[in-house]
Amino acid sequence: MNQPRWIALLRGVNVGGANRVPMAELRGLCQKAGWRDVQSYIASGNLVFDAEGPAERLAAELSDLIARNMGPVVEVVVLSGTELRAALADCPFAAEAGKQLHGFFAAGPLTLDHDACEALRVPSEALAERGGVIWLYAPEGIGISKLAARLPRLISGPPATARNLNTLRKLAEMAGPDA
């Protein structure tokens, strides 16, 4: 049986000088661990690779590799290219949203505090839950959105990590079509 092409989303690395994880070094560590065709995309912690095993084990392996060899303890979400393409196909917002739209992913179910989100949301922003992904549309910019700044504390469940629509599309492209 063909193994899926995997995508790893590292939470909170290389942001503002914190949790420094050099991508070239990380690719090398993954290859030494037996992962194949390891590619990274931008410095914010995105990998695409081939490896044997379930997503949960691969996420734990990657988190352990980083902690043992680079120092920071990093939460990792691993999903297949198929899962990412399905999330993108199910996205409830306009395809041209690009950097204004972020998908929040986690290794398990996420639950939103809808009342708190509504209290922080400005009229131009929109929030939706679809297929285990929380989508935030912030047309004025994610950096100035009060909702975006507080959203990680308004989500319960495993730690979530967000990527903008442009990044998610590029990762899906790098993962290639289903085998």
Residue, then its C-alpha position, 0 to 999 in steps of 0.5 A: m500500500n502506498q504511504p501518503r505524502w505527509i505535511a508537518l506544521l510546526r507550532g510557533v517556530n522561528v517567530g520573533g527569534a523564539n524557538r529557533v529551528p533552522m529548516a536546512e538542519l531539520r531536513g537533514l535530521c529527518q533524512k537521517a531518521g529515514w524520512r524521504d524527499v524532505q522539503s521545507y517551505i518558508a522558515s515558519g515550520n512547514l515540512v513535506f515528506d514521505a515516511e512510514g507510519p501514522a500521523e500521530r507517531l510521525a508528529a511525536e518523532l518530529s517533536d522529539l527530533i527537534a527537542r533532542n537536537m535543537g532545544p525547543v519543545v515544539e508542538v507538531v501537527v502532521l496531516s496527509g496531503t489528502e487531508l489538507r486538500a480536503a480541508l482546502a476544498d471545504c473552506p467556506f471563504a473566498a478563494e482569493a483571500g490569500k493572506q487574509l484567511h488562516g486555517f487553524f489545525a490541531a492533532g485532535p478536535l477543536t472547540l471554539d468559545h463562540d460567545a467570546c469570539e463574537a465579542l471580539r470579532v469586528p464586522s468585517e471578520a468571519l469565523a467558521e469551523r469546517g471538518g476539524v479546521i477553524w477558519l479565520y477571515a481577517p481582511e484588515g490583517i491578522g496582525i491587527s485583529k483582536l480576535a486573531a490575537r486572542l483566538p488561540r486562548l478561545i480554542s479548546g483542545p490540543p494546541a492549534t497552529a495556523r497557516n494562511l491560505n497561500t501557505l496551505r495551497k503551496l503545501a498542498e501543491m508540494a505534497g502533489p496529487d494522491a497516489 
